[in-house]
């Protein structure tokens, strides 16, 4: 039973890290595009 709890915690941690990675990558790409547009392109 303890194994199921540990696996559940690991899955939740992986999902949180995955969503955080997607949000950070989207923010970084949007920031880079904003910088390129701001340079007069």
C-alpha positions in Angstrom: 0.0 0.0 0.0 2.9 2.4 0.8 4.2 1.8 -2.7 1.0 3.1 -4.3 1.3 6.3 -2.2 5.0 6.8 -3.2 4.1 6.3 -6.9 1.2 8.7 -6.6 3.5 11.4 -5.1 6.1 10.8 -7.9 3.4 11.1 -10.6 2.2 14.4 -9.0 5.7 15.8 -8.8 6.4 14.8 -12.5 3.2 16.5 -13.6 4.0 19.7 -11.7 7.5 19.8 -13.1 6.2 19.2 -16.6 3.6 22.0 -16.5 6.2 24.3 -14.9 8.6 23.5 -17.8 5.8 24.2 -20.4 4.9 27.6 -18.8 8.6 28.6 -18.5 9.3 27.6 -22.1 6.2 29.5 -23.4 7.3 32.6 -21.3 10.9 32.5 -22.6 9.8 32.1 -26.3 7.3 34.9 -26.0 9.9 37.1 -24.3 12.4 36.4 -27.2 9.8 37.2 -29.8 8.9 40.4 -28.0 12.6 41.4 -27.9 13.0 40.7 -31.6 9.9 42.7 -32.5 11.2 45.5 -30.2 14.4 45.8 -32.2 12.6 47.3 -35.2 11.8 44.2 -37.2 
